[in-house]
Amino acid sequence: LISLHDYNEDFVINKISKYQYNSKIGLVSDAGSPLISDPGFKLVKDFIKKDIMITSIPGPSSLITALQISGLPINKFSFYGFAPKHKKERNDILKKTSTNELTSVFFISGKNLNGLLKDIVELFDKREICVCKELTKLNETVFRGTATSIYEKITNNNLNLKGEFVV
C-alpha cells in the first residue's frame, strides 16, 4: 500500500512506474470514492499515458449518498467540489447555480459551513437545500428544508461543526 496525497503525487507516480509491466493496480480510498475531491487524477492520467492498467475500488461516496437522501431531484446535478472559502468566490459560484435547473452539490468544511449557508440565505432564502454530515456513520445528521430554516437550526443549536459536510 502506498499513501497518495496532493503533496506527494509526483513522488508516488515515479515510485509506482516500476510496476508498469504485468501489474494491476487498484486505487482505493480509506473514506469515500477515489478522486472525488481527492488526489489521484495525475496518477490515473500518467498510467493511461503509459498504457498501464488501472482500476478503481470505490467506497461509499458522500456525494452520491447525500443526493440519494436529499429529497431533491438527482436525475441531473452539478458537483462543484469544495466550496470556496472566500465570500466573493462563493457568491460567484452560487449565482451561477441560480441560472441552471440542476441540483447543485458542494463539499464544505465545518468551519466554513455557516458562511456558505449565510450566503445561500442572502441569495436564495426560500431555496430548498439539504445539509449532510457523517453520512453512513454513527452520528449521521441530515437537515432538509429552506436555506433560512436550516441556517437557523445550525446556528441556533450550537452543533458540532467539525468535519466535512455535503450541501
DSSP file with accessible surface (Angstrom, degrees, kcal/mol):
  #  RESIDUE AA STRUCTURE BP1 BP2  ACC     N-H-->O    O-->H-N    N-H-->O    O-->H-N    TCO  KAPPA ALPHA  PHI   PSI    X-CA   Y-CA   Z-CA
    1    1 A L              0   0  228      0, 0.0     2,-0.4     0, 0.0     0, 0.0   0.000 360.0 360.0 360.0 137.1    0.0    0.0    0.0
    2    2 A I        -     0   0   63      2,-0.0     2,-0.2    14,-0.0    10,-0.0  -0.994 360.0-130.4-128.3 124.4    1.2    3.5   -0.9
    3    3 A S        -     0   0   86     -2,-0.4     2,-0.5     1,-0.0     9,-0.0  -0.543  20.6-156.6 -74.6 137.4   -0.4    6.6    0.5
    4    4 A L        +     0   0   32     -2,-0.2     2,-0.3    35,-0.1     5,-0.1  -0.971  19.9 162.2-120.2 126.2   -1.3    9.2   -2.0
    5    5 A H    >>  -     0   0   75     -2,-0.5     3,-0.9    33,-0.1     4,-0.7  -0.891  52.2-102.3-133.9 165.9   -1.7   12.9   -1.1
    6    6 A D  G >4 S+     0   0  126     -2,-0.3     3,-0.6     1,-0.2     4,-0.3   0.894 121.1  50.7 -54.7 -40.6   -1.7   16.1   -3.1
    7    7 A Y  G 34 S+     0   0  191      1,-0.2    -1,-0.2     2,-0.1     4,-0.1   0.656 117.9  35.6 -78.1 -15.4    1.8   16.9   -1.9
    8    8 A N  G <> S+     0   0   28     -3,-0.9     4,-2.7     2,-0.1     5,-0.2   0.293  79.8 109.2-120.2  13.1    3.3   13.5   -2.8
    9    9 A E  H <X S+     0   0   11     -4,-0.7     4,-2.5    -3,-0.6     5,-0.2   0.910  81.5  48.4 -61.4 -42.3    1.5   12.6   -6.0
   10   10 A D  H  > S+     0   0   95     -4,-0.3     4,-2.1     2,-0.2    -1,-0.2   0.925 112.6  49.6 -63.1 -42.0    4.5   13.2   -8.3
   11   11 A F  H  > S+     0   0  131      1,-0.2     4,-2.4     2,-0.2    -2,-0.2   0.931 111.6  48.4 -60.3 -45.7    6.7   11.1   -6.0
   12   12 A V  H  X S+     0   0    2     -4,-2.7     4,-3.0     2,-0.2     5,-0.3   0.908 107.9  54.7 -64.0 -41.0    4.2    8.3   -5.9
   13   13 A I  H  X S+     0   0   13     -4,-2.5     4,-1.7    -5,-0.2    -1,-0.2   0.941 111.4  44.9 -58.2 -46.4    3.8    8.3   -9.7
   14   14 A N  H  < S+     0   0  114     -4,-2.1     4,-0.4     1,-0.2    -1,-0.2   0.899 114.3  49.3 -64.4 -40.1    7.6    7.9  -10.1
   15   15 A K  H >< S+     0   0   90     -4,-2.4     3,-0.7     1,-0.2    -2,-0.2   0.909 114.6  43.6 -65.9 -42.2    7.6    5.1   -7.4
   16   16 A I  H >< S+     0   0   15     -4,-3.0     3,-3.0     1,-0.2    -1,-0.2   0.762  91.4  83.4 -77.4 -22.9    4.8    3.2   -8.9
   17   17 A S  G >< S+     0   0   29     -4,-1.7     3,-1.5     1,-0.3    -1,-0.2   0.762  78.2  69.7 -58.5 -20.5    6.0    3.5  -12.5
   18   18 A K  G <  S+     0   0  144     -3,-0.7     3,-0.4    -4,-0.4    -1,-0.3   0.707  92.7  60.1 -69.0 -14.8    8.4    0.5  -11.9
   19   19 A Y  G <   +     0   0  100     -3,-3.0    -1,-0.3     1,-0.2    -2,-0.2   0.246  69.9 114.3 -93.4  16.3    5.2   -1.7  -11.8
   20   20 A Q    <   +     0   0   61     -3,-1.5     2,-0.5     2,-0.1     3,-0.3   0.697  59.6  71.4 -68.5 -17.6    4.2   -0.8  -15.3
   21   21 A Y  S    S-     0   0  173     -3,-0.4     3,-0.1     1,-0.2    31,-0.1  -0.856 115.6 -14.5-106.1 131.1    4.6   -4.3  -16.8
   22   22 A N  S    S+     0   0  176     -2,-0.5     2,-0.3     1,-0.2    -1,-0.2   0.833 103.6 123.1  55.1  38.5    2.3   -7.2  -16.0
   23   23 A S        -     0   0   41     -3,-0.3     2,-0.4    -4,-0.2    30,-0.4  -0.931  49.8-153.3-128.2 152.6    0.7   -5.5  -13.0
   24   24 A K        -     0   0  172     -2,-0.3     2,-0.5    -3,-0.1    30,-0.1  -0.995  15.8-163.7-121.5 133.9   -2.7   -4.5  -11.9
   25   25 A I  E     -a   54   0A  29     28,-0.8    30,-2.1    -2,-0.4     2,-0.4  -0.963   4.2-154.6-123.7 131.1   -3.0   -1.5   -9.6
   26   26 A G  E     -a   55   0A  40     -2,-0.5     2,-0.7    28,-0.2    30,-0.2  -0.882   7.4-147.6-105.6 135.5   -6.1   -0.6   -7.5
   27   27 A L  E     +a   56   0A  26     28,-1.7    30,-1.8    -2,-0.4     2,-0.4  -0.911  27.7 176.9-102.2 111.1   -6.8    2.9   -6.4
   28   28 A V  E     -a   57   0A  96     -2,-0.7     2,-0.4    28,-0.2     5,-0.1  -0.928  19.3-150.5-121.4 140.6   -8.6    2.7   -3.1
   29   29 A S        -     0   0   24     28,-0.6     3,-0.2    -2,-0.4    -2,-0.0  -0.892  11.9-146.4-109.3 141.2   -9.8    5.4   -0.7
   30   30 A D  S    S+     0   0  169     -2,-0.4     2,-0.3     1,-0.3    -1,-0.1   0.618  95.0  23.1 -79.5 -11.9  -10.0    5.0    3.0
   31   31 A A  S    S-     0   0   64      1,-0.1    -1,-0.3    28,-0.1     2,-0.2  -0.828 124.0 -15.0-153.8 109.8  -13.0    7.3    3.1
   32   32 A G  S    S-     0   0   21     -2,-0.3    27,-0.5    -3,-0.2    -3,-0.3  -0.486  97.4 -41.1  96.5-166.8  -15.2    7.9    0.1
   33   33 A S    >   -     0   0   22     25,-0.2     3,-1.6    -2,-0.2    -5,-0.1  -0.841  69.9 -94.6-105.9 135.1  -14.7    7.1   -3.5
   34   34 A P  T 3  S+     0   0   16      0, 0.0     6,-0.1     0, 0.0     3,-0.1  -0.126 102.0   9.0 -52.3 141.9  -11.2    7.8   -5.1
   35   35 A L  T 3  S+     0   0   56      4,-0.6     2,-1.3     1,-0.2     3,-0.2   0.300  84.3 126.6  73.5  -3.5  -10.7   11.1   -6.9
   36   36 A I  S <  S-     0   0   52     -3,-1.6    -1,-0.2     1,-0.3    -3,-0.1  -0.715 107.0 -30.6 -85.4  98.1  -13.9   12.7   -5.8
   37   37 A S  S    S+     0   0   44     -2,-1.3    -1,-0.3     1,-0.3    -2,-0.0   0.780 129.1 100.9  57.7  29.8  -12.2   15.9   -4.3
   38   38 A D  S    S-     0   0   76     -3,-0.2     3,-0.4    -5,-0.1    -1,-0.3  -0.928  80.8 -90.2-132.7 162.1   -9.2   13.7   -3.5
   39   39 A P  S    S+     0   0   27      0, 0.0    -4,-0.6     0, 0.0    -3,-0.1  -0.177  81.7  89.6 -68.0 165.9   -5.8   13.3   -5.2
   40   40 A G     >  +     0   0    0     -6,-0.1     4,-2.7    -5,-0.1     5,-0.2   0.120  51.3 103.8 135.1 -18.7   -5.2   10.7   -7.9
   41   41 A F  H  > S+     0   0  135     -3,-0.4     4,-2.7     1,-0.2     5,-0.2   0.932  86.0  47.9 -58.3 -47.2   -6.1   12.4  -11.2
   42   42 A K  H  > S+     0   0   94      1,-0.2     4,-2.3     2,-0.2    -1,-0.2   0.887 111.7  51.7 -62.6 -37.6   -2.4   12.9  -12.2
   43   43 A L  H  > S+     0   0    5      2,-0.2     4,-2.5     1,-0.2     5,-0.2   0.947 110.8  46.6 -63.4 -47.7   -1.7    9.3  -11.3
   44   44 A V  H  X S+     0   0   32     -4,-2.7     4,-2.6     1,-0.2     5,-0.2   0.936 112.8  49.7 -61.5 -46.0   -4.6    8.0  -13.5
   45   45 A K  H  X S+     0   0  113     -4,-2.7     4,-2.4    -5,-0.2    -1,-0.2   0.909 111.1  50.3 -60.2 -40.8   -3.5   10.3  -16.4
   46   46 A D  H  X S+     0   0   24     -4,-2.3     4,-2.0    -5,-0.2    -1,-0.2   0.925 111.4  47.6 -63.7 -43.8    0.1    9.0  -16.1
   47   47 A F  H  <>S+     0   0    0     -4,-2.5     5,-3.0     2,-0.2     4,-0.3   0.891 111.0  50.8 -66.8 -38.5   -1.0    5.4  -16.1
   48   48 A I  H ><5S+     0   0  102     -4,-2.6     3,-1.4    -5,-0.2    -1,-0.2   0.941 109.9  50.7 -62.8 -43.8   -3.3    5.9  -19.1
   49   49 A K  H 3<5S+     0   0  166     -4,-2.4    -2,-0.2     1,-0.3    -1,-0.2   0.880 113.8  44.5 -60.5 -37.5   -0.4    7.6  -21.0
   50   50 A K  T 3<5S-     0   0   71     -4,-2.0    -1,-0.3    -5,-0.2    -2,-0.2   0.379 112.8-120.0 -88.1   2.5    1.9    4.7  -20.2
   51   51 A D  T < 5 +     0   0  150     -3,-1.4     2,-0.5    -4,-0.3    -3,-0.2   0.871  59.0 155.0  59.4  37.8   -0.8    2.1  -21.1
   52   52 A I      < -     0   0   10     -5,-3.0    -1,-0.2    -6,-0.1     2,-0.2  -0.843  48.0-116.4 -95.0 132.0   -0.8    0.7  -17.6
   53   53 A M        +     0   0   99     -2,-0.5   -28,-0.8   -30,-0.4     2,-0.4  -0.472  40.1 176.3 -68.4 131.6   -4.0   -1.0  -16.5
   54   54 A I  E     -a   25   0A  39     -2,-0.2     2,-0.3   -30,-0.1   -28,-0.2  -0.994   6.4-176.9-136.9 141.5   -5.6    0.8  -13.6
   55   55 A T  E     -a   26   0A  72    -30,-2.1   -28,-1.7    -2,-0.4     2,-0.4  -0.868  18.4-129.9-131.2 167.5   -8.9    0.1  -11.8
   56   56 A S  E     -a   27   0A  58     -2,-0.3   -28,-0.2   -30,-0.2   -30,-0.1  -0.958   4.5-160.2-122.0 138.5  -10.8    1.7   -9.0
   57   57 A I  E     -a   28   0A  94    -30,-1.8   -28,-0.6    -2,-0.4     2,-0.0  -0.885  30.0-149.6-113.3  91.5  -12.3    0.0   -6.0
   58   58 A P        -     0   0   89      0, 0.0   -25,-0.2     0, 0.0     3,-0.1  -0.332  11.3-160.6 -71.1 146.9  -14.9    2.6   -5.0
   59   59 A G        -     0   0   28    -27,-0.5   -29,-0.1     1,-0.2   -28,-0.1  -0.525  48.4 -58.2-104.5-178.5  -16.0    3.2   -1.4
   60   60 A P        -     0   0   88      0, 0.0     2,-0.6     0, 0.0    -1,-0.2  -0.354  54.9-142.7 -61.7 141.9  -19.2    4.9   -0.3
   61   61 A S     >  -     0   0   16    -29,-0.2     4,-2.8     1,-0.1     5,-0.2  -0.945  10.8-154.7-112.9 121.3  -19.4    8.4   -1.7
   62   62 A S  H  > S+     0   0   47     -2,-0.6     4,-2.7     1,-0.2     5,-0.3   0.835  96.5  61.4 -61.6 -29.9  -20.9   11.1    0.4
   63   63 A L  H  > S+     0   0   10      2,-0.2     4,-1.9     1,-0.2    -1,-0.2   0.966 111.3  35.7 -58.4 -53.7  -21.7   13.0   -2.8
   64   64 A I  H  > S+     0   0   69      2,-0.2     4,-2.7     1,-0.2    -2,-0.2   0.921 117.4  52.4 -70.7 -41.7  -24.0   10.2   -4.1
   65   65 A T  H  X S+     0   0   23     -4,-2.8     4,-1.8     1,-0.2    -1,-0.2   0.931 109.8  49.3 -59.9 -45.9  -25.3    9.3   -0.6
   66   66 A A  H  X S+     0   0    7     -4,-2.7     4,-0.9    -5,-0.2    -1,-0.2   0.914 111.6  49.0 -60.9 -43.3  -26.3   12.9    0.0
   67   67 A L  H >X S+     0   0    8     -4,-1.9     3,-0.7    -5,-0.3     4,-0.5   0.933 109.0  53.4 -60.9 -43.9  -28.0   13.2   -3.3
   68   68 A Q  H 3< S+     0   0  124     -4,-2.7    -1,-0.2     1,-0.2     3,-0.2   0.829 118.7  33.2 -63.0 -33.9  -30.0    9.9   -2.7
   69   69 A I  H 3< S+     0   0   51     -4,-1.8    -1,-0.2    -5,-0.2    -2,-0.2   0.418  95.5  90.2-104.2   4.1  -31.4   11.1    0.7
   70   70 A S  H << S-     0   0    9     -4,-0.9    -1,-0.1    -3,-0.7    -2,-0.1   0.777  84.1-133.1 -71.5 -30.3  -31.7   14.8    0.0
   71   71 A G  S  < S+     0   0   75     -4,-0.5    -1,-0.1     1,-0.4    -3,-0.1   0.570  70.3 117.5  82.1   7.1  -35.2   14.7   -1.4
   72   72 A L  S    S-     0   0   49     -5,-0.4    -1,-0.4     1,-0.1    -2,-0.1  -0.718  80.4 -83.8-102.2 158.3  -34.0   16.9   -4.2
   73   73 A P        +     0   0   85      0, 0.0    30,-0.2     0, 0.0    -1,-0.1  -0.388  45.0 175.2 -62.7 132.2  -34.0   15.9   -7.9
   74   74 A I        +     0   0   71      1,-0.1     3,-0.2    -2,-0.1    -6,-0.1   0.301  52.8  98.0-123.5  10.9  -31.0   13.9   -8.7
   75   75 A N  S    S+     0   0  138      1,-0.3     2,-0.3     0, 0.0    -1,-0.1   0.800 102.8  18.7 -68.4 -23.8  -31.6   12.9  -12.3
   76   76 A K  S    S+     0   0  135     25,-0.1    27,-1.6     2,-0.0     2,-0.3  -0.977  80.7 157.9-143.7 130.4  -29.3   15.8  -13.2
   77   77 A F  E     -b  103   0B  76     -2,-0.3     2,-0.4    25,-0.2    27,-0.2  -0.982  31.6-136.5-149.1 160.9  -26.8   17.5  -10.9
   78   78 A S  E     -b  104   0B  26     25,-2.8    27,-2.7    -2,-0.3     2,-0.5  -0.983  15.3-155.4-118.8 131.1  -23.7   19.6  -10.8
   79   79 A F  E     -b  105   0B  66     -2,-0.4    27,-0.2    25,-0.2    25,-0.1  -0.926  12.0-179.4-108.5 125.3  -20.9   18.9   -8.4
   80   80 A Y  E     -     0   0B  70     25,-2.8    26,-0.1    -2,-0.5    -1,-0.1   0.314  29.2-140.3-106.0   6.0  -18.6   21.8   -7.5
   81   81 A G  E     +     0   0B  10     24,-0.3    26,-2.8     2,-0.0     2,-0.3  -0.358  68.9   2.8  66.5-148.2  -16.2   20.1   -5.1
   82   82 A F  E    S-b  107   0B  85     24,-0.2    26,-0.2     1,-0.1     3,-0.1  -0.554  82.8-120.7 -75.0 128.7  -15.2   22.1   -2.1
   83   83 A A        -     0   0    8     24,-2.9    26,-0.2    -2,-0.3     7,-0.1  -0.377  39.6 -94.6 -63.9 142.0  -17.0   25.5   -2.0
   84   84 A P        -     0   0   25      0, 0.0    -1,-0.1     0, 0.0     6,-0.0  -0.243  24.1-135.4 -57.7 149.9  -14.6   28.4   -2.0
   85   85 A K  S    S+     0   0  131     -3,-0.1     2,-0.4     4,-0.0    -2,-0.1   0.786  82.7  78.4 -77.1 -28.2  -13.6   29.8    1.4
   86   86 A H  S  > S-     0   0  125      1,-0.1     4,-2.6     4,-0.0     5,-0.2  -0.674  79.1-132.9 -94.0 137.3  -14.0   33.5    0.4
   87   87 A K  H  > S+     0   0   88     -2,-0.4     4,-3.1     1,-0.2     5,-0.2   0.867 102.8  52.1 -53.3 -47.2  -17.4   35.1    0.2
   88   88 A K  H  > S+     0   0  145      1,-0.2     4,-2.2     2,-0.2    -1,-0.2   0.940 113.1  44.2 -61.4 -45.8  -16.9   36.7   -3.2
   89   89 A E  H  > S+     0   0  102      2,-0.2     4,-1.9     1,-0.2    -1,-0.2   0.907 114.8  50.0 -65.3 -40.5  -15.8   33.5   -4.9
   90   90 A R  H  X S+     0   0   18     -4,-2.6     4,-3.0     1,-0.2    -2,-0.2   0.939 110.9  48.9 -61.3 -47.2  -18.6   31.6   -3.2
   91   91 A N  H  X S+     0   0   22     -4,-3.1     4,-2.7     1,-0.2    -1,-0.2   0.870 106.7  56.4 -63.4 -36.4  -21.2   34.1   -4.3
   92   92 A D  H  X S+     0   0   64     -4,-2.2     4,-1.4    -5,-0.2    -1,-0.2   0.937 112.8  41.3 -58.9 -45.1  -19.9   34.0   -7.9
   93   93 A I  H  X S+     0   0   41     -4,-1.9     4,-1.7     2,-0.2    -2,-0.2   0.923 113.5  52.7 -69.9 -43.0  -20.5   30.2   -8.0
   94   94 A L  H  X S+     0   0    4     -4,-3.0     4,-1.0     1,-0.2    -2,-0.2   0.904 106.8  52.9 -60.1 -40.4  -23.8   30.4   -6.1
   95   95 A K  H >< S+     0   0  111     -4,-2.7     3,-0.6     1,-0.2     4,-0.4   0.889 106.1  54.2 -63.0 -36.1  -25.1   33.0   -8.6
   96   96 A K  H >< S+     0   0  136     -4,-1.4     3,-1.2     1,-0.2    -1,-0.2   0.869 102.9  57.3 -64.0 -35.1  -24.2   30.6  -11.5
   97   97 A T  H >< S+     0   0    2     -4,-1.7     3,-1.1     1,-0.3    -1,-0.2   0.773  95.5  65.4 -68.1 -22.9  -26.2   27.9   -9.8
   98   98 A S  T << S+     0   0   58     -4,-1.0    -1,-0.3    -3,-0.6    -2,-0.2   0.686  96.8  56.1 -73.1 -15.5  -29.3   30.1   -9.9
   99   99 A T  T <  S+     0   0  120     -3,-1.2     2,-0.3    -4,-0.4    -1,-0.2   0.424 100.7  65.5 -98.0   0.1  -29.3   30.0  -13.7
  100  100 A N  S <  S-     0   0   49     -3,-1.1     0, 0.0    -4,-0.2     0, 0.0  -0.823  71.9-137.0-119.8 164.7  -29.5   26.3  -14.2
  101  101 A E        +     0   0  202     -2,-0.3     2,-0.2     2,-0.1   -25,-0.1   0.241  68.9 110.7-100.5  12.9  -32.1   23.7  -13.3
  102  102 A L  S    S-     0   0   57     -5,-0.1     2,-0.4     1,-0.1   -25,-0.2  -0.578  77.6-108.2 -88.7 148.7  -29.6   21.2  -11.9
  103  103 A T  E     -b   77   0B  19    -27,-1.6   -25,-2.8   -30,-0.2     2,-0.4  -0.630  39.3-142.2 -69.6 129.3  -29.3   20.2   -8.3
  104  104 A S  E     -b   78   0B  26     -2,-0.4     2,-0.4   -27,-0.2   -25,-0.2  -0.833  15.8-165.1-101.8 135.4  -26.0   21.8   -7.1
  105  105 A V  E     +b   79   0B   5    -27,-2.7   -25,-2.8    -2,-0.4     2,-0.3  -0.969   8.0 178.2-126.3 135.6  -23.8   19.9   -4.7
  106  106 A F  E     -     0   0B   8     61,-2.6    61,-2.7    -2,-0.4     2,-0.4  -0.969  22.7-141.6-129.9 147.9  -20.9   21.3   -2.7
  107  107 A F  E     +bC  82 166B  15    -26,-2.8   -24,-2.9    -2,-0.3     2,-0.3  -0.814  30.3 176.4 -94.5 149.4  -18.4   19.9   -0.1
  108  108 A I  E     - C   0 165B   2     57,-2.0    57,-3.2    -2,-0.4     2,-0.1  -0.979  29.2-119.5-153.8 141.6  -17.6   22.3    2.7
  109  109 A S  E >>  - C   0 164B  28     -2,-0.3     3,-1.3    55,-0.2     4,-0.8  -0.460  32.3-113.7 -76.4 155.3  -15.6   22.1    5.9
  110  110 A G  H >> S+     0   0    3     53,-2.7     3,-0.8     1,-0.3     4,-0.6   0.871 115.8  58.1 -58.0 -36.3  -17.4   22.6    9.1
  111  111 A K  H 34 S+     0   0  168      1,-0.2    -1,-0.3    52,-0.2     4,-0.2   0.739 113.6  38.9 -70.9 -17.4  -15.5   25.9    9.8
  112  112 A N  H <> S+     0   0   31     -3,-1.3     4,-2.0     2,-0.1    -1,-0.2   0.430  90.8  93.0-106.9  -1.6  -16.8   27.3    6.5
  113  113 A L  H <X S+     0   0    0     -3,-0.8     4,-2.9    -4,-0.8     5,-0.3   0.926  83.0  50.7 -61.7 -48.5  -20.4   25.9    6.7
  114  114 A N  H  X S+     0   0   56     -4,-0.6     4,-2.7     1,-0.2    -1,-0.2   0.898 109.6  52.0 -59.2 -39.0  -22.0   28.9    8.3
  115  115 A G  H  > S+     0   0   24      2,-0.2     4,-2.3    -4,-0.2    -1,-0.2   0.930 111.5  46.1 -62.5 -44.6  -20.5   31.3    5.8
  116  116 A L  H  X S+     0   0    1     -4,-2.0     4,-2.5     2,-0.2    -2,-0.2   0.944 114.1  47.8 -63.4 -47.0  -21.8   29.2    2.9
  117  117 A L  H  X S+     0   0    1     -4,-2.9     4,-2.6     1,-0.2    -2,-0.2   0.909 110.6  51.7 -62.4 -40.6  -25.3   28.9    4.4
  118  118 A K  H  X S+     0   0  100     -4,-2.7     4,-2.5    -5,-0.3    -1,-0.2   0.921 110.3  49.2 -61.3 -42.4  -25.4   32.6    5.2
  119  119 A D  H  X S+     0   0    2     -4,-2.3     4,-2.0     2,-0.2     5,-0.2   0.908 110.5  50.1 -63.6 -40.9  -24.5   33.3    1.5
  120  120 A I  H  X S+     0   0    8     -4,-2.5     4,-3.7     1,-0.2    -2,-0.2   0.930 111.0  49.7 -63.5 -43.3  -27.2   30.9    0.3
  121  121 A V  H  X S+     0   0   32     -4,-2.6     4,-0.6     1,-0.2    -2,-0.2   0.927 110.1  50.7 -60.6 -44.5  -29.8   32.6    2.6
  122  122 A E  H  < S+     0   0  107     -4,-2.5    -1,-0.2     1,-0.2    -2,-0.2   0.872 122.0  32.4 -62.9 -35.3  -28.8   36.0    1.3
  123  123 A L  H  < S+     0   0   63     -4,-2.0    -2,-0.2     1,-0.2    -1,-0.2   0.839 140.1  10.2 -90.1 -37.3  -29.2   35.0   -2.3
  124  124 A F  H ><  +     0   0   33     -4,-3.7     3,-1.8    -5,-0.2    23,-0.4  -0.499  64.6 171.1-144.5  69.1  -32.0   32.4   -2.2
  125  125 A D  T 3< S+     0   0   74     -4,-0.6    23,-1.7     1,-0.3    24,-0.3   0.797  82.1  42.3 -59.3 -29.6  -33.7   32.4    1.3
  126  126 A K  T 3  S+     0   0  155     21,-0.2    -1,-0.3    20,-0.2     2,-0.1   0.435  83.3 125.0 -99.4   3.0  -36.5   30.1    0.2
  127  127 A R    <   -     0   0   85     -3,-1.8    20,-1.9    -7,-0.2     2,-0.4  -0.379  65.0-120.1 -65.0 134.9  -34.4   27.6   -1.8
  128  128 A E  E     +D  146   0B 110     18,-0.2     2,-0.3    19,-0.1    18,-0.2  -0.646  44.4 167.5 -75.4 129.4  -34.8   24.0   -0.6
  129  129 A I  E     -D  145   0B  15     16,-3.2    16,-2.0    -2,-0.4     2,-0.4  -0.887  27.8-144.8-136.6 169.8  -31.5   22.6    0.5
  130  130 A C  E     -D  144   0B   7     -2,-0.3     2,-0.5    14,-0.2    14,-0.2  -0.998   8.0-164.1-137.1 133.6  -30.1   19.6    2.3
  131  131 A V  E     -D  143   0B   1     12,-2.5    12,-2.7    -2,-0.4     2,-0.4  -0.989  12.8-171.4-120.9 124.4  -27.1   19.6    4.6
  132  132 A C  E     -DE 142 166B   2     34,-2.8    34,-2.2    -2,-0.5     2,-0.3  -0.934   7.3-179.5-122.3 142.3  -25.5   16.2    5.4
  133  133 A K  E     +DE 141 165B  26      8,-2.5     8,-2.5    -2,-0.4     4,-0.2  -0.992  65.8   2.8-137.9 143.1  -22.8   15.3    7.9
  134  134 A E  S >  S-     0   0   57     30,-0.7     3,-1.9    -2,-0.3    -1,-0.1   0.858  79.5-160.1  55.0  43.4  -21.1   12.0    8.8
  135  135 A L  T 3  S+     0   0   15      1,-0.3    -1,-0.2     5,-0.1     3,-0.1  -0.268  70.1   8.0 -60.8 139.2  -23.1   10.0    6.2
  136  136 A T  T 3  S+     0   0   90      1,-0.3    -1,-0.3     2,-0.1     2,-0.2   0.562 111.1 106.9  65.3  15.1  -23.2    6.3    6.8
  137  137 A K  S X  S-     0   0  122     -3,-1.9     3,-1.6    -4,-0.2    -1,-0.3  -0.676  88.2 -95.5-115.2 173.5  -21.6    6.7   10.2
  138  138 A L  T 3  S+     0   0  167      1,-0.3    -2,-0.1    -2,-0.2    -1,-0.0   0.861 122.0  44.0 -56.4 -40.3  -23.0    6.5   13.8
  139  139 A N  T 3  S+     0   0  115     -4,-0.1    -1,-0.3    -5,-0.1    -4,-0.1  -0.065  78.8 162.5-101.4  36.1  -23.6   10.3   14.1
  140  140 A E    <   -     0   0   88     -3,-1.6     2,-0.4    -6,-0.1    -6,-0.2  -0.286  15.0-172.9 -56.6 132.9  -25.2   10.8   10.7
  141  141 A T  E     -D  133   0B  53     -8,-2.5    -8,-2.5     2,-0.0     2,-0.4  -1.000   8.6-177.4-134.0 132.7  -27.1   14.1   10.6
  142  142 A V  E     -D  132   0B  35     -2,-0.4     2,-0.5   -10,-0.2   -10,-0.2  -0.997   5.5-168.5-133.6 128.5  -29.3   15.4    7.8
  143  143 A F  E     -D  131   0B  30    -12,-2.7   -12,-2.5    -2,-0.4     2,-0.4  -0.977   9.8-179.8-115.1 129.2  -31.1   18.7    7.6
  144  144 A R  E     +D  130   0B 125     -2,-0.5     2,-0.3   -14,-0.2   -14,-0.2  -0.983  33.5  68.4-128.2 141.6  -33.7   19.3    4.9
  145  145 A G  E    S-D  129   0B  15    -16,-2.0   -16,-3.2    -2,-0.4     2,-0.1  -0.969  83.0 -20.0 151.9-162.1  -35.7   22.4    4.3
  146  146 A T  E  >  -D  128   0B  43     -2,-0.3     4,-2.5   -18,-0.2     5,-0.3  -0.388  61.6-113.1 -73.6 157.8  -35.4   26.0    3.2
  147  147 A A  H  > S+     0   0    1    -20,-1.9     4,-2.6   -23,-0.4     5,-0.2   0.911 117.9  50.8 -55.5 -42.7  -32.0   27.7    3.3
  148  148 A T  H  > S+     0   0   36    -23,-1.7     4,-2.4     1,-0.2    -1,-0.2   0.935 109.8  47.7 -63.9 -46.2  -33.2   30.0    6.0
  149  149 A S  H  > S+     0   0   36    -24,-0.3     4,-2.3     1,-0.2    -1,-0.2   0.904 114.6  46.1 -65.5 -38.9  -34.7   27.3    8.3
  150  150 A I  H  X S+     0   0    0     -4,-2.5     4,-2.7     2,-0.2     5,-0.3   0.923 110.9  52.1 -70.9 -41.4  -31.5   25.1    8.0
  151  151 A Y  H  X S+     0   0   58     -4,-2.6     4,-2.7    -5,-0.3     5,-0.3   0.938 111.9  47.2 -58.0 -44.7  -29.2   28.1    8.7
  152  152 A E  H  X S+     0   0  100     -4,-2.4     4,-2.5    -5,-0.2    -1,-0.2   0.917 111.6  50.3 -65.3 -42.5  -31.3   28.9   11.8
  153  153 A K  H  X S+     0   0   89     -4,-2.3     4,-1.0    -5,-0.2    -1,-0.2   0.929 115.4  42.7 -60.0 -45.7  -31.2   25.3   13.0
  154  154 A I  H  <>S+     0   0    4     -4,-2.7     5,-1.0     1,-0.2    -2,-0.2   0.917 119.8  40.6 -72.4 -41.1  -27.5   25.0   12.6
  155  155 A T  H ><5S+     0   0   45     -4,-2.7     3,-0.5    -5,-0.3    -2,-0.2   0.845 118.1  46.4 -78.4 -29.9  -26.5   28.4   14.0
  156  156 A N  H 3<5S+     0   0  123     -4,-2.5    -1,-0.2    -5,-0.3    -2,-0.2   0.611 107.8  55.6 -87.5 -13.2  -29.0   28.4   16.9
  157  157 A N  T 3<5S-     0   0   99     -4,-1.0    -1,-0.2    -5,-0.2    -2,-0.1   0.267  97.5-128.0-106.0  11.2  -28.4   24.8   18.2
  158  158 A N  T < 5 -     0   0  158     -3,-0.5    -3,-0.1    -4,-0.2     2,-0.1   0.891  40.8-172.9  47.7  48.5  -24.6   25.1   18.7
  159  159 A L      < -     0   0   66     -5,-1.0     2,-0.6    -6,-0.1    -1,-0.1  -0.398  33.1-101.0 -74.0 152.7  -24.0   22.0   16.7
  160  160 A N        -     0   0  102      1,-0.1    -1,-0.1    -2,-0.1    -2,-0.0  -0.611  37.1-173.6 -71.7 114.8  -20.5   20.4   16.4
  161  161 A L        +     0   0   40     -2,-0.6   -48,-0.2    -3,-0.0     2,-0.2   0.101  35.9 129.2-103.4  24.2  -19.3   21.6   13.0
  162  162 A K        +     0   0  161    -52,-0.2     2,-0.2   -53,-0.1    -2,-0.0  -0.483  57.1  22.2 -73.9 149.4  -16.1   19.5   12.9
  163  163 A G  S    S-     0   0   40     -2,-0.2   -53,-2.7   -30,-0.1     2,-0.3  -0.545  98.5 -46.9  98.0-163.2  -15.6   17.5    9.8
  164  164 A E  E     -C  109   0B 124    -55,-0.2   -30,-0.7    -2,-0.2     2,-0.3  -0.864  46.2-159.5-116.7 148.6  -16.9   17.9    6.3
  165  165 A F  E     -CE 108 133B   5    -57,-3.2   -57,-2.0    -2,-0.3     2,-0.5  -0.849  12.9-139.3-122.6 158.5  -20.4   18.5    5.1
  166  166 A V  E      CE 107 132B   7    -34,-2.2   -34,-2.8    -2,-0.3   -59,-0.2  -0.980 360.0 360.0-116.3 127.3  -22.3   18.0    1.8
  167  167 A V              0   0   18    -61,-2.7   -61,-2.6    -2,-0.5   -36,-0.2  -0.973 360.0 360.0-119.7 360.0  -24.7   20.8    0.9
